[in-house]
Amino acid sequence: MTESNFWPQIAAQAKSEQRPFFTMAPMEAVSNTVFRQVIASAAAPDTFFSEFVYAKSITNSDTKFPVHGRLYVDPAEKIKPVVQLWGDVPEDITSGIAALRDMGFQAVDLNMGCPDQTVIKNHGGSDLIRNPDSAIAVIDAAKKSGLAVSVKTRLGYSKLDEFKEWIPTLLNQHVDLLTVHLRTKMEMSKVPAHMEVIDDLIKMRDEISPDTLLQINGDIPDYTAGVKLAQEHPGLDGIMIGRGVFANPFAFEREPQTHSLDELLGLLKMQLNLFDDFSTHYDMPRFPSLKRFFKIYARPELGATDLRNKMMDAKTTDEVRQILSDYQN
Ligand SMILES: Cc1cc2nc3c(=O)[nH]c(=O)nc-3n(C[C@H](O)[C@H](O)[C@H](O)COP(=O)(O)O)c2cc1C
């Protein structure tokens, strides 16, 4: 374990409310300052993870995977995110985390599950599942940094059974938090998450590293479903939600309510404004990256298919604002 109180505090607060803690998943081009602020204003989780950052790029501006705005935290963000890092070089992890500490971040997460071929070719993400010695060296380097250290991984690379060796390997490193996406790398996101192994994971954690917090991830749509899972599997500490926020930006709401189209479009307008503000600081992201978000707000079941189609043809945030204004008048 590290000396950091970051995760124990989050877990203790949730426990005092008799619930697991909730986090929003690291999602590339999604979990940035803009969308984190939108979700925080709709219904906030206990904490956020950033999209993944190539560890070396934090201290070296000349890499293939530059930081751009990934580490930007708006002063309005009450919750500073956990920064997710990828890479397999311990020295990069050490120097990257030292810089993050100077920037005021409190916690880092090590990506050991990304199935992307480019990441794997560069020995990061799920490639570490196949190279446990590298994984251990990376964790070791991170643990010396003084920040809270967590790992997010999958059950295995090719076969489900691999979790019986891989998860104990990680638990033996005594990280503060272990997040398990309940699929193998090969399964991508194409099969249902393996909820059937949750109790095995809890047992392993209890036996090997009882102080490591355990969080699960995969196919959990919202707060209510997360609470139910934690009740069914005592010992589970945290619930991470990713794509659930695409179906419902109010996914972390504790008492689910029905939200009107106007409310959802209010969130979209907030996102457009934050996006414009963010784009003045950074080259990225560009307008087309916003389009994937339109369907979150302009929902077919609320009769907004035409509105969405119109927005998909827009080329600027101002055009989207005009379309929204025409629609709402
Ligand atoms: C658009 C997108 C980007 C993602 N980027 C990352 C990432 O940067 N780091 C990571 O560990 N996982 C990433 N993931 C995986 C999610 O964190 C999560 O493990 C996965 O979506 C399963 O959880 P869910 O069913 O709640 O979405 C990404 C997923 C999506 C859909």
The ligand as a MOL file (V3000), in Angstrom:
LIG
                    3D

  0  0  0     0  0            999 V3000
M  V30 BEGIN CTAB
M  V30 COUNTS 31 33 0 0 0
M  V30 BEGIN ATOM
M  V30 1 C -14.7120 5.7190 -25.8640 0
M  V30 2 C -13.9960 4.8630 -24.8470 0
M  V30 3 C -12.6970 5.1870 -24.4840 0
M  V30 4 C -12.0120 4.4130 -23.5360 0
M  V30 5 N -10.7630 4.8080 -23.1200 0
M  V30 6 C -10.1740 4.1510 -22.0750 0
M  V30 7 C -8.9700 4.6370 -21.4900 0
M  V30 8 O -8.4040 5.6770 -21.8780 0
M  V30 9 N -8.4380 3.8990 -20.4500 0
M  V30 10 C -9.0390 2.7690 -19.9730 0
M  V30 11 O -8.5430 2.1360 -19.0230 0
M  V30 12 N -10.1900 2.3020 -20.5040 0
M  V30 13 C -10.7750 2.9800 -21.5130 0
M  V30 14 N -11.9890 2.5480 -21.9770 0
M  V30 15 C -12.6580 1.3950 -21.3210 0
M  V30 16 C -13.5770 1.8820 -20.1980 0
M  V30 17 O -12.8450 2.5380 -19.1840 0
M  V30 18 C -14.3470 0.7060 -19.5630 0
M  V30 19 O -13.4130 -0.2010 -19.0220 0
M  V30 20 C -15.2240 -0.0450 -20.5680 0
M  V30 21 O -15.9580 0.8650 -21.3630 0
M  V30 22 C -16.1750 -1.0160 -19.8700 0
M  V30 23 O -16.9790 -0.3580 -18.9310 0
M  V30 24 P -18.5060 0.1250 -19.2480 0
M  V30 25 O -19.2750 -1.0860 -19.6700 0
M  V30 26 O -18.9990 0.7190 -17.9770 0
M  V30 27 O -18.3930 1.1140 -20.3720 0
M  V30 28 C -12.6500 3.2760 -22.9500 0
M  V30 29 C -13.9550 2.9590 -23.3400 0
M  V30 30 C -14.6330 3.7360 -24.2560 0
M  V30 31 C -16.0470 3.3620 -24.6320 0
M  V30 END ATOM
M  V30 BEGIN BOND
M  V30 1 1 1 2
M  V30 2 1 2 3
M  V30 3 2 2 30
M  V30 4 2 3 4
M  V30 5 1 4 5
M  V30 6 1 4 28
M  V30 7 2 5 6
M  V30 8 1 6 7
M  V30 9 1 6 13
M  V30 10 2 7 8
M  V30 11 1 7 9
M  V30 12 1 9 10
M  V30 13 2 10 11
M  V30 14 1 10 12
M  V30 15 2 12 13
M  V30 16 1 13 14
M  V30 17 1 14 15
M  V30 18 1 14 28
M  V30 19 1 15 16
M  V30 20 1 16 17
M  V30 21 1 16 18
M  V30 22 1 18 19
M  V30 23 1 18 20
M  V30 24 1 20 21
M  V30 25 1 20 22
M  V30 26 1 22 23
M  V30 27 1 23 24
M  V30 28 2 24 25
M  V30 29 1 24 26
M  V30 30 1 24 27
M  V30 31 2 28 29
M  V30 32 1 29 30
M  V30 33 1 30 31
M  V30 END BOND
M  V30 END CTAB
M  END
